[in-house]
Amino acid sequence: MNKKSRPYGYTLLEVLIVLLVVSAFALLPLLSLRGWQKQMAVSLFFASFERQLLQVQQAAIVEGHESWVVPNPGKQAIYFSYRSRGATRFVMQPVPEGIRLDSDTAFRFNNISGSANKLTQINFIVADQKVTYQLQFGSGKVEKYVSKK
């Protein structure tokens, strides 16, 4: 009754298979991270743009001076000019990759009511969608519309 004792453990092949499976599970989130980063950059841009638009509009009312919004599709940037605490401020907001600025009409916010001087749209193209910010004449409200391109 002499049994040969076999050592307990895993073979090299078993260890490599486990390592392959664990590596695959670790890399899957990294592969989808790039797409998630692009989506996040788009969302952050629009949130920042809306906040900057509101700030410029409010500055026109509070400071009593006209504020300007100047889209520049050639440079893929939007320029904001407004007064804050007695000083004129110029802010450039670049449009990130994945978004195309499709408007070049500058407009100003009235220094009394904060409404735009004309009915104005700012259009962006994102993948297969068109995002439009419509500035309402008179009320000063900004409406956002998203439609298929």
N, C-alpha and C positions, 0 to 999 in steps of 0.2 A: 504494500500500500504506500508505495513511495510516489507521491504526487510531485510533479515539478511545479514549483510555484512561479507563477507568471507575475512580473511586476505590474502594479496598477499604474495607470496614467493614460495620457492621450498620445496618439501618434502624430507625427508631423503633419500629415494630411488633414487630420481632424482640426488641428490648431489653425492651419491655414484657411480652412473653410469657415471657421468661426470668425477669424480675423477679417475675411472678405465680407461676410454678412454684416458685421459690426461697422466696418468702414463704409459700406453702402448706406446704412442707416444714418451715419454721421454726415455723409456728403449730400444726401437728398435735400436737406434744408438749404445748404449752401447754393445749390443749383437754382433753387427758386428765389433766392435772396436778391439776385440781380433784377428780376422783374418786379419784385416787391419794392426795391429801392427806387426804380423809375416811377412806379405808381405813387410812392410817398413824395417824391420830388414834385410831381404834378400837383398833388393835393396841397402841399406846403406852399407852392407858388401861388395857387389861387387864393388860399387863406391869407397870405401876405399881401397879395394884390388888393383884395377886398378891404383889408385893414388899412392899407395905405390910402386907398380911395376915400374911405370914411374919414381918415385923419385930415386929408387935404380939404375935404368938404367942410369939416368942422372948423378947420383953421380959417377958412374964408369967412365964416360967420363970426367967430370969436375975435379975430384980429381986424376985421373990417377991410380986408384987402382981397382982391381976386386971387384965386389959386388956379394953376394950370396943370393939365394932364396932357402929355405929348407922347403918343405912341410912335416908335420908330422901327418899322418892320425891317429896314435895311440892317440895322445893328441888333435886331431882336432884343430891344430894351424899351422900357417905358420910363419917361422922365416926369417927375412931379416937382412943381415949384409952388411954394407956399411960404407964408410968414408965420413965424413962431417966436413968441417973446420978443417981438420987435426986429428980429433978424430974418432975412430971406433965406430960405433953405431950398436946396436942390438935391433931390434924391433920384438915383438911377436904379431901377429894378430890372435886372437882366431876366430874360425869358429862358428857362432851361431847355436842354435838349428834349425832344419829344413833344414840344409845344411850338406851334408856329403862330406868331402874331400876324393877324390878317387885317389890320386897320392902320390908317395913317392920319386920321383926322384928329387934330388937337382941339381941345375944348377947355373952357374955363368955368369955374364955379363962381357964381355971383357973390359979392361981398355982403349982401344984405340977407338974402334968403337961402343961400347955399345951393340954389338950383343951378343946373347946367345952362349955359347960354343958348343951347340949341338941343334938339332931339339928337342924341348921339348914341352910337353903338361902338363897342370895342369887341372885336371878334378874335377868337383863338381857334386854331385847328389842333385837336389832340387825337391822334390815331384816326379813327373813323367817325369822330364826333366834332361838332362845331359848338363851341361855348361862346355865347353872346351875353355881354353885359349891356343892358339897355338903360340909359340914363333918362328918366322921365322929365320932360320939360315942365317947369312950374312947381312940381311937388318935391323935386330933388331926390326922389327915391331911385334906387338902383335895383333893377330886376335881372336875375340870372336865368338864362335859357340854355338848355342843352338839347341838341337835336342831332340826328344822324346826318352825316355829310352827304 
